[in-house]
């Protein structure tokens, strides 16, 4: 199984994160990808850079005006305020009535829905190549490779069609899933990040050619709060499988079995996985209790479906076991193929 990664994905370097009223170092650091990349190399996974597939596969999922905004937003912010201040919006539109603003500060509030998507000098390059890695993986699987892992960073599953959210700018997994529909009639997206894939729900809500199943901690009491409840099914092809806070590994595996059964029933011909490792018991954003052997078992069950497989990296933060869990999952997956 090959891995896809471009070093420009390290160029996004957010500093500050606001959580529960406190400022802290931003959890979505380049080091996350460095640790996983080094683990891949040590375990014999070939790592290749993506080709440049251009903006069309990204615009197929995201509002072109949003894509255009991201391309030069950081430069426009710097031109207005100079060096120093963090490029984080401080004014948000609330209900989206009114006109899309022209002013950079108005636009930042319009397109960046929370304070976690700080723009930095390298953000555009990082998110562009993160998306290209996912597109490259999908292109290879559409071309006949059994499984490919995209080390996409920054992550993507909170990014909506026309808004950044929760560390995410481009929804890499949805871009990959949409790309696969050009080759496969029915595609499934399975999301095992501990957070609701609220961006993926936003993008896939009205689609019946992509089945979305997400396992995540209860959004009534855990981010992302506003979406991901069990009764939110879009037009019938979205499934939110809610885990109680503190759920143990057996509960997570049982929930996974339910999601895999539904993917089978849908008749999926290919599978994308939003692969978060923040279900880890020692993740800094921990909400449930999965350990390395649990990640390996999840991989065996997912790969055991026998479908063409695109793995797209999502969350998983700088806890002690990030690389260990990534190794457990990816080597177990490789062993099944
Ligand atoms: Zn997450």
Boltz pocket constraint, residues with backbone or C-beta under 6 A from the ligand:
constraints:
  - pocket:
      binder: B
      contacts: [[A, 193], [A, 194], [A, 195], [A, 276], [A, 278], [A, 314], [A, 315], [A, 316]]
      max_distance: 6.0
